[in-house]
Amino acid sequence: MGKYLFDTKGQMAVTKYHEKNKPAKFDKKQQLEKIRAEYLKKKQKQTDK
């Protein structure tokens, strides 16, 4: 037996808390799109000069 035992109500509260505080899932495609847009913007500024 563990040190702390929760009834079902307590377990639900704990899982709800962890789901709320979980960091947002890292989206690789979105990150690449963001980097690509910044790169294109920088490239455009260089060609304008």
C-alpha positions as CSV (number, residue, x, y, z in Angstrom):
1,M,0.0,0.0,0.0
2,G,1.1,3.5,-0.8
3,K,1.6,6.3,1.7
4,Y,-1.4,8.2,0.4
5,L,-4.6,6.6,-0.8
6,F,-7.3,8.6,-2.6
7,D,-10.9,7.7,-3.0
8,T,-12.3,8.1,-6.6
9,K,-13.3,11.7,-5.9
10,G,-9.7,12.5,-4.8
11,Q,-8.2,10.7,-7.8
12,M,-10.5,12.7,-10.2
13,A,-9.4,15.9,-8.6
14,V,-5.7,15.0,-8.9
15,T,-6.0,14.0,-12.6
16,K,-8.0,17.2,-13.3
17,Y,-5.3,19.3,-11.7
18,H,-2.5,17.6,-13.7
19,E,-4.4,18.0,-17.0
20,K,-4.9,21.7,-16.4
21,N,-1.2,22.3,-15.5
22,K,0.3,20.1,-18.2
23,P,2.3,22.2,-20.7
24,A,0.9,22.7,-24.2
25,K,1.9,20.0,-26.5
26,F,4.8,20.9,-28.8
27,D,3.7,21.2,-32.4
28,K,6.7,20.6,-34.7
29,K,4.9,21.6,-37.9
30,Q,3.6,24.9,-36.4
31,Q,7.1,25.6,-35.1
32,L,8.7,25.0,-38.5
33,E,6.1,27.2,-40.2
34,K,6.8,30.0,-37.8
35,I,10.6,29.8,-38.4
36,R,10.0,29.7,-42.2
37,A,7.8,32.8,-42.1
38,E,10.5,34.7,-40.1
39,Y,13.2,33.5,-42.5
40,L,11.2,34.7,-45.5
41,K,10.5,38.0,-43.9
42,K,14.2,38.5,-43.1
43,K,15.2,37.4,-46.7
44,Q,12.7,39.9,-48.2
45,K,14.2,42.8,-46.1
46,Q,17.7,41.9,-47.4
47,T,16.6,41.9,-51.0
48,D,14.8,45.3,-50.6
49,K,18.0,47.0,-49.5
